[in-house]
Amino acid sequence: MRGIYTSVNDIRKRVFAEVARLSYDYKEGDLSQMEQIPYKIIPGEESLYRESVFLERAIVKERMRLAMGLPLRNADEQAPVSQGADECVQPEKYYQPPLINIIKFACHKCPDNIVYVTDTCQGCLAHPCQEVCPKDAISFVNGKSFIDQEKCIKCGKCISVCPYGSIMRQERPCAKACGMKAIGSDEYGRADIDQEKCVSCGMCLANCPFGAIADKAQIFQTIQAIKSDVPVYAAIAPAIVGQFGPSLTSNKIRSAFRALGFEDVMEVAIGADLCTLQEAEDFVEEVPSKLPFMATSCCPAWSSMARKLFPEQSKCISMALTPMVLTGRLLKEKHPECKVAFIGPCAAKKLEAMRASIRSDIDFVLTFEEVMGMFEAKGINFDELPIDRSMHGASGDGRGFSVSGGVAGAVVNCIKEKYPNKEVKVASAQGLDECRKLLTAAKAGKYDGYLLEGMACPGGCVAGAGTIQPIAKSAANVKSQVKASTNQYAYQSDYQDILPTLESKYKELIHAPEDK
């Protein structure tokens, strides 16, 4: 539903904006404004979206808590919305699992995997649906096809043979979107996440039409860090192009984030260039002499899925640091006392940043949707922002990481340049269902010698759970940015000399010459 502005999007944005405003206005020890926010978002006595205004406010309260990184509460817990909110004041506050949460009393209890006959059934003489049913689950009642749900095994044969398309399968949207099959039902028929299976890709969040699923955020903590004496740098993912509308052009991004209070910005595509160089060297060195194939490393949900479902094959995932981590290390090498906020499309990056080995590189992770709330809170008019240098410093290959096929394409370009006699075969998948199939085939030996690219979100990072604009439009914007880059290939990066240690001196990163 990305790109369609709905009431769910509106509520999410308003919650993010109010939490951001709360943090910008926060004075030590005073979080009393929290109690009034639900009434500000849901005013009056009449419900706007659901059967009760009280239910609407209760849902907003839990959304607020998640946006501040606090745990959900059950419907039977009686406590103010600000309960435990003092924990959020510290910028060092990390998420407490789980990251992806279902607000149970917001769940619609959608039917899951039900095959049923619609009103368009014509009761045809041939009865093909009845003839193909292997369990005799279909009979005819009052001249219409009828499915006995107790007998039905959901094989779908009746769906495929109905000449009128009158038989349909209804699936719970969140479960259908989950490539890990991590969503089932609780004892009340509400959606329930098996956290042992979940990889925090956020596709359930993006596809729930009732807005019952939300991830935790660090909006409050990031702003508290911005208000401190420590400089906070924004590491901007390449999928940002066009996310905030046509008024926030590339040559205003620096101004926009400085207006939020960030010290400055850096393209994560610079880290993507370095990741490309490292993965290219790894592939040439290890495939096929040490590994049967190599898989890209930049998508954390893809990597997590591999570790959970394919532990042996997960050893074939590149050990290269992800673009987010490399960019964070670059910034902290140049500014040792700074904090880094990754700004991107991805919910799973929040999970990646929680790892003990990465916490020192990335302090905060915010999605584009959450940052839009910050822009709203500050009342920033993009049209009035001064033009600054455009996003710069990275190659077209690095900027193309956010579109499906971009990572593998960048690595292949690098290998062809440096090792022209090395053959590189590529297979890619987008969406965890397809990623699972890809690794299943790789396990069977089908992709020996290949470079495999996996993207958890259909379309690539531009389809992440925290994006705002339509996926196709995002992909087109990224490709335009790729073409406009001064350097097209990662192997042309000015920063490759620092890749081995990230300790040697390197060129000015923040104020590099503008792309032409």
C-alpha positions as CSV (number, residue, x, y, z in Angstrom):
1,M,0.0,0.0,0.0
2,R,3.0,2.3,-0.2
3,G,2.3,5.4,-2.1
4,I,-1.4,5.4,-1.2
5,Y,-1.9,7.9,1.6
6,T,-4.4,6.2,3.9
7,S,-5.8,6.9,7.4
8,V,-3.2,4.4,8.7
9,N,-0.4,6.4,7.2
10,D,-1.9,9.6,8.6
11,I,-2.1,8.3,12.1
12,R,1.4,6.9,11.9
13,K,2.8,10.2,10.7
14,R,0.9,12.2,13.4
15,V,2.2,9.9,16.1
16,F,5.8,10.2,14.9
17,A,5.4,14.0,14.7
18,E,4.0,14.3,18.2
19,V,6.7,12.1,19.7
20,A,9.3,14.2,17.8
21,R,7.7,17.4,19.1
22,L,7.7,16.0,22.6
23,S,11.4,15.3,22.4
24,Y,12.3,18.6,20.9
25,D,10.3,20.4,23.7
26,Y,11.4,18.0,26.5
27,K,12.7,19.6,29.6
28,E,14.3,17.5,32.3
29,G,11.8,15.4,34.2
30,D,8.7,16.6,32.4
31,L,6.9,14.1,30.2
32,S,3.4,15.2,31.2
33,Q,2.5,16.2,27.7
34,M,2.3,12.5,26.8
35,E,-1.1,12.2,28.4
36,Q,-2.6,14.8,26.1
37,I,-1.2,13.6,22.8
38,P,-3.9,10.8,22.2
39,Y,-6.6,13.5,22.6
40,K,-4.8,15.7,20.2
41,I,-4.5,13.0,17.5
42,I,-8.0,11.7,18.1
43,P,-10.1,14.8,19.2
44,G,-13.8,15.0,20.0
45,E,-16.3,12.4,21.2
46,E,-17.0,10.7,17.9
47,S,-14.8,7.9,16.5
48,L,-13.2,8.6,13.2
49,Y,-12.0,5.1,12.1
50,R,-13.2,2.4,14.5
51,E,-16.3,1.6,16.6
52,S,-15.1,3.6,19.6
53,V,-13.2,6.8,20.2
54,F,-11.8,5.2,23.3
55,L,-10.4,2.3,21.3
56,E,-8.9,4.7,18.8
57,R,-7.1,6.5,21.6
58,A,-6.0,3.3,23.3
59,I,-4.3,2.3,20.0
60,V,-2.7,5.7,19.6
61,K,-1.3,5.3,23.1
62,E,0.4,2.0,22.3
63,R,1.7,3.5,19.0
64,M,3.2,6.3,21.0
65,R,5.0,3.9,23.3
66,L,6.4,1.9,20.4
67,A,7.6,5.1,18.7
68,M,9.5,5.9,21.9
69,G,11.0,2.4,22.1
70,L,8.8,1.3,25.0
71,P,7.1,-2.1,25.3
72,L,3.5,-2.7,24.4
73,R,0.9,-3.3,27.1
74,N,-2.1,-5.6,27.2
75,A,-5.7,-4.3,27.2
76,D,-6.1,-5.3,30.8
77,E,-3.2,-3.2,32.1
78,Q,-4.3,0.0,33.8
79,A,-1.6,2.6,33.7
80,P,-0.8,6.0,32.2
81,V,0.7,6.1,28.7
82,S,3.8,7.6,30.2
83,Q,4.5,4.5,32.4
84,G,8.2,3.8,32.1
85,A,8.8,6.7,29.7
86,D,11.7,8.0,31.8
87,E,13.7,5.2,30.3
88,C,13.6,6.9,26.9
89,V,15.3,10.0,28.0
90,Q,18.8,8.5,27.6
91,P,20.2,8.7,24.1
92,E,21.9,5.4,24.7
93,K,18.6,3.5,25.1
94,Y,18.4,0.5,22.8
95,Y,15.4,-1.4,21.7
96,Q,14.1,-4.2,23.9
97,P,12.9,-7.1,21.8
98,P,10.7,-7.7,20.1
99,L,11.2,-5.1,17.4
100,I,8.0,-5.9,15.4
101,N,4.8,-5.8,17.5
102,I,1.1,-6.5,17.1
103,I,-1.2,-4.2,19.0
104,K,-3.7,-7.0,19.8
105,F,-6.8,-4.9,20.3
106,A,-6.2,-3.2,17.0
107,C,-6.1,-6.5,15.1
108,H,-9.2,-7.2,12.9
109,K,-8.9,-11.0,13.4
110,C,-8.8,-11.4,9.6
111,P,-9.7,-14.9,8.3
112,D,-6.6,-16.8,7.3
113,N,-6.3,-19.1,4.3
114,I,-10.0,-19.6,3.7
115,V,-11.2,-20.9,0.3
116,Y,-14.8,-19.8,-0.3
117,V,-17.4,-19.3,-3.0
118,T,-18.4,-15.8,-3.9
119,D,-21.9,-14.6,-5.0
120,T,-20.8,-14.8,-8.7
121,C,-21.2,-18.6,-8.7
122,Q,-23.5,-19.6,-11.6
123,G,-24.2,-23.1,-10.4
124,C,-23.0,-24.4,-13.8
125,L,-23.9,-27.8,-15.1
126,A,-20.4,-29.1,-15.4
127,H,-19.6,-28.6,-11.7
128,P,-15.8,-28.7,-12.3
129,C,-15.0,-27.5,-8.8
130,Q,-16.9,-30.5,-7.3
131,E,-15.3,-32.9,-9.8
132,V,-11.7,-31.9,-8.9
133,C,-12.0,-31.7,-5.1
134,P,-10.0,-34.5,-3.6
135,K,-11.8,-34.4,-0.3
136,D,-15.5,-34.2,-1.4
137,A,-15.7,-30.8,0.3
138,I,-17.8,-29.2,-2.3
139,S,-21.6,-29.7,-2.6
140,F,-24.4,-27.6,-4.2
141,V,-26.8,-25.8,-2.0
142,N,-29.7,-23.9,-3.5
143,G,-28.0,-24.2,-6.9
144,K,-24.7,-22.7,-5.7
145,S,-21.4,-24.3,-4.9
146,F,-20.7,-24.6,-1.2
147,I,-17.4,-25.5,0.5
148,D,-17.3,-27.5,3.8
149,Q,-14.5,-25.8,5.6
150,E,-14.1,-28.8,7.9
151,K,-13.2,-31.0,4.9
152,C,-11.4,-28.4,2.7
153,I,-7.6,-28.8,2.6
154,K,-7.0,-25.4,0.8
155,C,-5.4,-27.2,-2.2
156,G,-6.8,-24.6,-4.6
157,K,-7.8,-27.0,-7.3
158,C,-11.4,-25.6,-7.4
159,I,-10.1,-22.1,-7.7
160,S,-8.1,-23.0,-10.8
161,V,-10.9,-24.8,-12.7
162,C,-13.9,-22.4,-12.0
163,P,-14.8,-20.9,-15.4
164,Y,-16.2,-17.8,-13.7
165,G,-13.4,-17.1,-11.2
166,S,-16.1,-17.4,-8.5
167,I,-14.0,-19.2,-5.9
168,M,-11.4,-17.3,-4.0
169,R,-8.7,-17.8,-1.4
170,Q,-8.7,-15.2,1.4
171,E,-5.5,-14.8,3.4
172,R,-4.6,-12.6,6.3
173,P,-2.6,-9.8,4.6
174,C,0.2,-9.8,7.2
175,A,0.6,-13.5,7.0
176,K,0.6,-13.5,3.2
177,A,3.3,-10.9,3.2
178,C,5.5,-12.8,5.7
179,G,8.1,-14.8,3.8
180,M,9.2,-16.5,7.0
181,K,5.7,-17.9,7.8
182,A,6.1,-16.4,11.2
183,I,2.5,-15.2,11.6
184,G,-0.2,-17.4,13.0
185,S,-3.2,-16.8,15.3
186,D,-3.6,-16.5,19.1
187,E,-6.4,-18.1,21.1
188,Y,-8.7,-15.2,20.2
189,G,-8.1,-15.4,16.4
190,R,-5.8,-12.3,16.4
191,A,-2.5,-12.3,14.5
192,D,0.5,-13.5,16.4
193,I,4.2,-13.4,15.5
194,D,6.5,-16.3,16.2
195,Q,9.5,-14.2,17.2
196,E,11.8,-17.2,16.7
197,K,11.0,-17.1,13.0
198,C,10.7,-13.3,12.5
199,V,13.6,-11.5,10.9
200,S,12.1,-8.0,11.3
201,C,11.7,-7.3,7.6
202,G,8.5,-5.3,8.4
203,M,6.5,-6.6,5.4
204,C,3.7,-7.5,7.8
205,L,3.7,-3.9,9.1
206,A,3.6,-2.5,5.6
207,N,0.7,-4.7,4.5
208,C,-1.6,-4.6,7.5
209,P,-4.7,-2.5,6.4
210,F,-5.8,-2.0,10.0
211,G,-2.5,-0.5,11.2
212,A,-2.3,-3.1,14.0
213,I,1.4,-3.9,13.5
214,A,4.2,-1.4,14.3
215,D,7.9,-1.5,15.0
216,K,9.8,0.3,17.8
217,A,11.5,3.6,17.0
218,Q,14.3,5.8,18.3
219,I,12.8,9.2,17.4
220,F,12.9,10.5,21.0
221,Q,16.4,9.2,21.7
222,T,17.8,10.6,18.5
223,I,16.5,14.0,19.1
224,Q,17.8,14.0,22.7
225,A,21.2,13.2,21.3
226,I,20.8,16.0,18.7
227,K,20.0,18.4,21.6
228,S,23.2,17.4,23.5
229,D,26.7,18.7,23.0
230,V,27.6,15.6,20.9
231,P,27.4,16.1,17.1
232,V,25.0,13.7,15.4
233,Y,25.6,12.8,11.8
234,A,22.9,11.4,9.5
235,A,24.0,8.5,7.3
236,I,21.5,8.7,4.4
237,A,20.5,5.5,2.5
238,P,20.4,5.9,-1.3
239,A,16.7,5.0,-1.4
240,I,16.0,8.5,0.0
241,V,15.7,10.0,-3.5
242,G,12.2,11.5,-3.8
243,Q,10.9,10.0,-0.5
244,F,9.9,13.3,0.9
245,G,8.3,14.7,-2.2
246,P,9.5,16.7,-5.1
247,S,10.4,19.8,-3.0
248,L,13.2,18.0,-1.2
249,T,15.6,17.7,-4.0
250,S,19.1,16.2,-3.7
251,N,20.7,19.6,-3.4
252,K,18.5,20.4,-0.3
253,I,19.0,17.2,1.7
254,R,22.0,18.6,3.6
255,S,20.0,21.8,4.5
256,A,17.0,19.7,5.5
257,F,18.8,17.5,7.9
258,R,20.7,20.4,9.4
259,A,17.4,22.1,10.0
260,L,16.4,19.0,12.1
261,G,19.6,19.5,14.2
262,F,22.0,17.1,12.6
263,E,25.6,18.2,12.3
264,D,25.8,17.0,8.7
265,V,25.0,14.1,6.3
266,M,26.9,11.4,4.5
267,E,25.8,9.1,1.7
268,V,25.6,5.5,2.7
269,A,26.3,4.8,-0.9
270,I,29.9,5.6,-0.1
271,G,29.9,2.6,2.2
272,A,28.1,0.7,-0.5
273,D,31.1,1.3,-2.8
274,L,33.5,-0.1,-0.2
275,C,31.2,-3.0,0.4
276,T,31.2,-3.7,-3.4
277,L,35.0,-3.7,-3.4
278,Q,35.2,-6.1,-0.5
279,E,32.6,-8.5,-1.9
280,A,34.3,-8.5,-5.3
281,E,37.6,-9.6,-3.7
282,D,35.9,-12.1,-1.5
283,F,34.1,-13.7,-4.5
284,V,37.3,-14.0,-6.6
285,E,39.3,-15.4,-3.6
286,E,36.7,-17.9,-2.3
287,V,34.5,-19.1,-5.1
288,P,34.7,-21.9,-5.9
289,S,38.0,-22.8,-4.1
290,K,36.6,-22.3,-0.6
291,L,32.9,-21.8,-1.0
292,P,30.4,-23.3,-3.5
293,F,28.8,-19.9,-4.0
294,M,28.8,-16.5,-2.4
295,A,25.7,-14.5,-1.3
296,T,25.6,-10.7,-0.8
297,S,25.6,-9.4,2.8
298,C,23.9,-6.0,2.8
299,C,20.3,-7.1,3.5
300,P,20.0,-8.0,7.2
301,A,16.7,-9.8,6.9
302,W,18.0,-11.9,4.1
303,S,21.1,-12.8,6.1
304,S,19.0,-13.6,9.2
305,M,16.7,-15.8,7.2
306,A,19.6,-17.7,5.9
307,R,21.0,-18.3,9.4
308,K,17.7,-19.5,10.7
309,L,16.6,-21.7,7.8
310,F,19.9,-22.6,6.0
311,P,22.6,-22.7,8.7
312,E,25.1,-24.5,6.4
313,Q,24.5,-22.3,3.4
314,S,24.6,-19.1,5.6
315,K,28.4,-19.7,5.8
316,C,28.4,-18.6,2.1
317,I,27.1,-15.1,2.8
318,S,29.9,-12.6,2.3
319,M,31.6,-11.4,5.5
320,A,31.8,-7.9,4.1
321,L,30.6,-5.2,6.3
322,T,27.3,-3.7,5.2
323,P,27.1,-0.2,3.7
324,M,25.5,1.1,6.9
325,V,28.3,-0.1,9.1
326,L,31.1,1.0,6.8
327,T,29.6,4.5,6.6
328,G,29.2,4.7,10.3
329,R,32.8,3.7,10.8
330,L,34.0,6.2,8.3
331,L,32.2,9.0,10.1
332,K,33.5,7.9,13.5
333,E,37.0,7.6,12.2
334,K,36.8,11.3,11.2
335,H,34.7,12.4,14.1
336,P,35.6,10.0,17.0
337,E,33.2,11.7,19.5
338,C,30.2,11.8,17.2
339,K,27.0,9.7,17.1
340,V,25.6,8.3,13.8
341,A,22.0,8.0,12.8
342,F,21.2,5.7,9.9
343,I,18.3,7.1,7.9
344,G,16.8,4.6,5.5
345,P,13.8,2.5,4.4
346,C,14.4,-0.6,6.5
347,A,13.0,-2.0,9.7
348,A,15.5,-4.8,9.8
349,K,18.4,-2.3,10.0
350,K,17.2,-1.5,13.5
351,L,17.8,-5.2,14.4
352,E,21.2,-5.1,12.7
353,A,22.3,-2.0,14.6
354,M,21.4,-3.8,17.9
355,R,24.2,-6.3,17.5
356,A,27.0,-5.8,20.0
357,S,29.6,-5.7,17.3
358,I,27.8,-2.8,15.5
359,R,26.5,-0.7,18.3
360,S,29.7,1.3,18.4
361,D,29.3,2.2,14.7
362,I,25.6,3.0,14.5
363,D,23.8,4.7,17.4
364,F,20.3,5.2,15.9
365,V,18.3,3.9,13.1
366,L,15.3,5.9,11.7
367,T,13.1,5.1,8.8
368,F,12.1,7.7,6.2
369,E,8.5,7.6,7.6
370,E,9.8,8.4,11.1
371,V,12.0,11.2,9.8
372,M,9.0,12.7,8.1
373,G,7.5,13.0,11.5
374,M,10.5,15.0,12.6
375,F,10.1,17.3,9.6
376,E,6.5,17.8,10.6
377,A,7.3,18.5,14.2
378,K,9.9,21.2,13.2
379,G,7.5,22.7,10.6
380,I,10.2,22.6,7.9
381,N,9.1,23.9,4.6
382,F,11.3,22.3,1.9
383,D,10.6,25.0,-0.6
384,E,12.2,27.6,1.7
385,L,15.4,25.6,2.3
386,P,18.6,26.9,0.8
387,I,20.3,25.0,-1.9
388,D,23.4,23.2,-0.7
389,R,25.7,20.8,-2.4
390,S,23.9,17.8,-3.7
391,M,24.3,14.3,-2.4
392,H,27.9,13.5,-3.5
393,G,30.9,11.3,-3.2
394,A,29.4,7.9,-4.2
395,S,29.4,6.1,-7.5
396,G,26.3,5.1,-9.5
397,D,26.9,1.5,-8.5
398,G,26.8,2.4,-4.8
399,R,23.6,4.4,-5.2
400,G,22.0,1.5,-7.1
401,F,22.3,-0.8,-4.1
402,S,18.7,0.2,-3.1
403,V,17.1,-1.4,-6.2
404,S,16.8,-5.2,-6.7
405,G,19.8,-6.4,-8.8
406,G,21.9,-3.4,-7.9
407,V,24.2,-5.0,-5.4
408,A,25.1,-8.0,-7.6
409,G,25.4,-5.7,-10.6
410,A,27.9,-3.5,-8.8
411,V,30.0,-6.5,-7.7
412,V,30.0,-7.9,-11.2
413,N,31.2,-4.6,-12.7
414,C,34.0,-4.5,-10.2
415,I,35.1,-8.0,-10.9
416,K,35.0,-7.5,-14.7
417,E,37.3,-4.5,-14.3
418,K,39.8,-6.0,-12.0
419,Y,39.6,-9.6,-13.1
420,P,38.5,-9.6,-16.7
421,N,39.0,-13.4,-17.1
422,K,36.9,-14.3,-14.1
423,E,33.5,-15.6,-15.0
424,V,30.7,-14.4,-12.8
425,K,27.2,-15.9,-12.9
426,V,24.4,-14.2,-11.0
427,A,21.1,-15.3,-9.6
428,S,18.9,-13.0,-7.5
429,A,15.7,-13.0,-5.5
430,Q,13.5,-10.4,-4.0
431,G,11.0,-11.1,-1.2
432,L,11.7,-13.7,1.4
433,D,9.5,-16.3,-0.3
434,E,11.7,-16.1,-3.4
435,C,14.9,-15.8,-1.3
436,R,13.9,-19.1,0.4
437,K,13.5,-20.8,-3.0
438,L,16.9,-19.4,-4.1
439,L,18.7,-20.8,-1.1
440,T,16.9,-24.1,-1.4
441,A,18.2,-24.5,-5.0
442,A,21.7,-23.4,-3.9
443,K,21.6,-26.0,-1.2
444,A,20.9,-28.6,-3.9
445,G,24.0,-27.4,-5.9
446,K,22.1,-25.6,-8.6
447,Y,24.0,-22.3,-8.1
448,D,27.6,-23.6,-7.5
449,G,30.0,-20.9,-8.7
450,Y,27.3,-18.2,-8.6
451,L,27.0,-14.8,-6.9
452,L,23.6,-14.7,-5.2
453,E,21.8,-11.5,-4.3
454,G,18.9,-11.7,-1.8
455,M,16.6,-8.8,-1.0
456,A,13.9,-9.3,1.7
457,C,11.6,-6.7,0.2
458,P,10.0,-7.1,-3.2
459,G,11.7,-4.5,-5.4
460,G,14.7,-4.1,-3.1
461,C,15.4,-1.5,-0.4
462,V,13.1,1.0,-2.1
463,A,10.2,-1.3,-0.9
464,G,11.3,-1.3,2.7
465,A,8.7,-1.0,5.5
466,G,9.7,2.6,6.3
467,T,9.4,4.0,2.8
468,I,6.8,6.6,1.9
469,Q,6.4,6.9,-1.9
470,P,5.3,4.3,-4.5
471,I,7.9,1.6,-5.0
472,A,8.1,1.9,-8.8
473,K,8.5,5.7,-8.5
474,S,11.3,5.2,-5.9
475,A,13.1,2.8,-8.2
476,A,12.9,5.2,-11.1
477,N,14.2,8.0,-9.0
478,V,17.1,5.9,-7.8
479,K,18.0,4.9,-11.4
480,S,18.0,8.6,-12.4
481,Q,20.3,9.4,-9.5
482,V,22.6,6.5,-10.6
483,K,22.9,7.9,-14.1
484,A,23.6,11.4,-12.8
485,S,26.6,10.2,-10.8
486,T,30.0,11.5,-11.7
487,N,31.6,8.1,-11.2
488,Q,29.6,5.1,-12.4
489,Y,31.5,2.3,-10.8
490,A,32.5,1.4,-7.3
491,Y,36.1,0.7,-8.3
492,Q,36.4,4.4,-9.1
493,S,35.8,5.3,-5.4
494,D,38.2,7.8,-3.9
495,Y,37.9,6.0,-0.6
496,Q,39.0,2.5,-1.4
497,D,42.4,3.0,0.1
498,I,40.9,3.1,3.6
499,L,38.9,-0.2,3.2
500,P,41.5,-2.6,4.7
501,T,41.8,-0.9,8.1
502,L,39.5,2.1,8.1
503,E,42.3,3.7,10.1
504,S,44.4,5.5,7.5
505,K,43.8,9.1,6.5
506,Y,41.3,9.7,3.8
507,K,39.9,12.6,1.8
508,E,37.3,15.0,3.1
509,L,34.1,13.0,3.1
510,I,31.5,15.6,4.1
511,H,32.6,18.5,1.8
512,A,33.7,16.6,-1.3
513,P,33.2,18.3,-4.7
514,E,29.6,18.3,-5.9
515,D,28.6,15.8,-8.6
516,K,28.2,17.3,-12.0
